[in-house]
Amino acid sequence: MAILRKSFLAALFCLGVAVPVYAQGGGDRAAADITAAQNTLKALKQLGAEIKARQQGAPTTTGAAPVASLYQIEIDYSQTPELKDWVEKQLRPALEAWYPRIIAEFPSEGYTPPKRFTVTLEANGNGVAATGGTRVTANAKWIKQELAKGPQNEAVGALIHEEVHVVQQYGHVRGGQRDPGWLTEGIADYVRWWQFEPASARTVVRPIKRDGTPASYTDSYRTTAAFLEFVAKHHDPEIVVKLNAAGRNSTYSPDLWKRYTGKTIDELWTEFAVTLTK
């Protein structure tokens, strides 16, 4: 029953309803929680059918509201109108489908996800992409380079990574200790590479980096993501959810790793590093 109710409440998070991770109380209140969540899940199923139909170009018959009625994702490609087709057929459907999914994946007590965020494709941008609060910017030149590689490219995945940053919303609680940058990026890449991208697209983490130094959990991005997946698989399946919550609440501490897994982060990395040599 507890697992069932957790799934229901995750659905409420998906719609941006601020509720505790586990509802307290019994009797009428518990029944009301379940009834409300069941209705929410029904709406989510309708929404999923709507998204699928839109992606396939078929007329929709569910009557469900599009994602835009729940969350507003504005994509500005005015600087690069030649990317319109890619935006409307690939990027927008992916962001709309994954935004509520990421929200449901990372609930925390009292958290309300942003109802709106923007993505701007910059004709003369730098790097790949960046996120500040609810504003995402992406380098259109890099996107074009990726699209030129054909269907197997990283253009959409890079923006899914940034979408995770929108959901994370770290540092809004004054004081305390925020997640370190390497963990923030690692969690975003964990979603991207271990949930969104196909397994065949993942790169192997090498025990020794190109500069000759040993790999570390602080290397961020894909390395940290692979480490998180290992810890989740072998020690605590909720570790990423818990660390994300700590980042939002500014309660991160290296001690959390031992509290949740029984081992220090260095002990966990040593265990993971052994697998890299096989």
N, C-alpha and C positions, 0 to 999 in steps of 0.2 A: 504493500500500500504506500509506503514511504517513497519508493522509487516512482510509482505511478503519479503521486502528487508532485514530486519534483519535476517530472516531465510536464505536467500541466502548468506549473508555475513558470517553467522555462518559456512556455508559450506566452505567458503574460509579459515576460521580459521582452519577448520578440515584438510585441506591440507597444513597447515603451511604457508599460505600467510599472510604477515603482512599488515593488513588494519585497518582503524579506525572502531570503533564500528558502527558508522553510516556514510555512505558515504555522502559527501557534494556535492552540485551542482545539476544542472538539465539538461534537454535537452539531448544532445548527450552523456554526461558523465554518466548521470543516466541510459540511455538505455544501454550503454556499461557495466556498473556495473551489470545490471540485466542479460544481455546476458552471461557474463562471469560466473556469479553465477549459471545460469541455466545449463550451460555446466558442471560446477563442480558438481551440484546435480545429473546430469545424470551419471557422473563417480562414484559418491558415491553409487548410486543405483546398478550399476554394481558390485562395490566392495562388497556391502552387499550380493549380490547373490553369489559372489565368496566365501566369508567367510562361508556362510550357506552351500554351496555345499561341501566345504572342511571339515566342521565339521561333515557332514553326510557321508563323505567318498565317495561321488558321483563324477564322472568326471565333470569338469567344462566346460561350453560351452559359457560363456559370453564373454570370451576374456579379461576380466578385469584383471588389474595387481593386484597381491596379496598385502597385507599390507606392506610386506617387501620392495616393490618398492617405497612406500611413506615414511614409517618409518621403521627403523631397530631395532628390538627387539631381542637382543641376550640373550639366556638363557643357562647358563653354568651349567650342571649337571654332569660334569666329576668326581666330588668327590663322587657322589651318582648315579652311572649309573642305579641302580635298580629303580630310579624314572623316567626313560626315558618315559615309557608308560604314566604315569600321566602327565608329562610335555607336551608331544606331543598331547595327546588326550583331556586334560582338561585345563591345564594352558595356553599354547600358544594360542589356539583358543580364550580363554576369554580375554587375554591381547591384542591380535590383534584386536578383535572386539570392545573392550571398549576404547582403547587409542584414536582413532579419535573421539569417542563419548564424552569422557571427555573433549577433546580439544574444541569441538564445544560448550560444556556446559559452559565453562569458558573463553570466549574471553575477551580481554582488549586491549585498544588502543596501537598499535605498538608492540604487543606481537607476537613472533614467537616461536612455540613450538619446543622442542628438536626433531631433526630428528632421533636420535638414543639413546637408553638406554640399559643398561645391567642388567641382573638378575643372580646372582650367588647363587646356593644352596650350603651352607657350611656344610660339614659333621660334623664339631665340632663347629657349631655356637652357639650363645647365644640368649636368648630371643625368639622373633618370627621373626621379620624382621626389616630392617632399610633402609633408603634412604639418600644418600648424593649426591645432584646434579642429575646426570643421572646414578648413580650406586645404584642398589638395591641388598641387601644381605638378604638371608633368611636362617633360621635355619632348616636344613633338618631333624634333629631329631624331632623337633616340628611338621613338616609337616607329617612325618610318623605316629606320634601319632594321628594326626587329621584324616588321611586317614584310620587308624585302626577303627575309629568310624563308618565307612560305608559311604554311599552316602551323608548323612546330616552332613557335616563337614565344617570347616572354612578355609581350606587350600588355596583355590583359592581366596576367599574373602579377606584374609589378603594381598595377592599380588595386588589385585585391589586397596586396600587402599594405598599401596606403589606407585602404578602407578599414583594415584592422586597427590602424592607428586612430582613426576617427572613433571607433568603438571603445578603444582603450581609455581615452580621456584621463590620463594620469596627471597627478600634480595639482588637482583642484582642492585638496585638503591642505590647509596651511600647517606647516611644521611637519614633523615626522620624517620618514625616510622613503624617498621614491625608489622605484625599481631602477637599477643601473641601466644605462643606455644599451649595453650589449644584450640585456634580458628583454628590454622593450622591443628591440629589433628581432631578437630571436623568437619571441612569441608571435610576432607578425609573420615571420617566415615559417613558423610551425604551421600556422593556418594555411599559408600559401602552398608550401611544399608537401605537407603531409595530409592535407585535406582537399585543396583545390586542384593542384597540378597532378597529372598522372605520375605514378611511381617511376615510370620509364624516363621521366624528365629530370629526376633528381640526380645531382652530382654526388660522387662518393667523397666523404670526408677523409682526408689523408692525415696520418699521424704526424707527418712532418710537412710544414708549409713550404712554399716555394723559396722563401728566404732562408730556409734551413732551420728555423726554430720550431719547437714542438707546437702542435695544435693545442688550443685551450678553449674552455667554455666561454671565455671572454672574447673570443674571436667574432662573436655576433652572427647575425643573419643565418645562413644555412648550417654553419657548424653548431651554433647554439640551438637551432631548431632540431637538428638530429639528436643532440644531447637531451633535449626536453622529451623527444619522442621515446628515447631509450629509458629515461627515468619514469615516464608515464607507463610504459609497457612493463617494466620490471619491478617497480616500487610503489608508485601511487598514480592511478589513472586520472586523478583529479589535480595533479600537481600544477598543471598550467593554469587551470581555472583559479586555483588558490593563489598562485603568484600574481596573476592578473588582478585579483581582488586586492591584494596587498599593494600593488602599484596604484590603484585608484584611491585607496584609503591612506596612502603614504605610511604604510606600516611594514614596508619591506625590511628584512634583515637576513643576512646570510644564515642565521640560526634557523630560519624557517625550513631550510632543506632538511636539517636533522630532525626537526619537529615532525615533518610530514613523512619522512622516509626512514628515519633511524640512522641516517648516515650524513656526514658533512658533505658539502658540495665537492670538496676536493676528493673525498673517498668515492663519491659517485662518478666523478670524471675519470679517476684511475680505473674504475671498473669498466666504464665506457671505452676508454682509450685502448684497453686490451682487445676489444672487438675490432678496432681499426687496423690491427696488424694481421688479421686473419684473411 
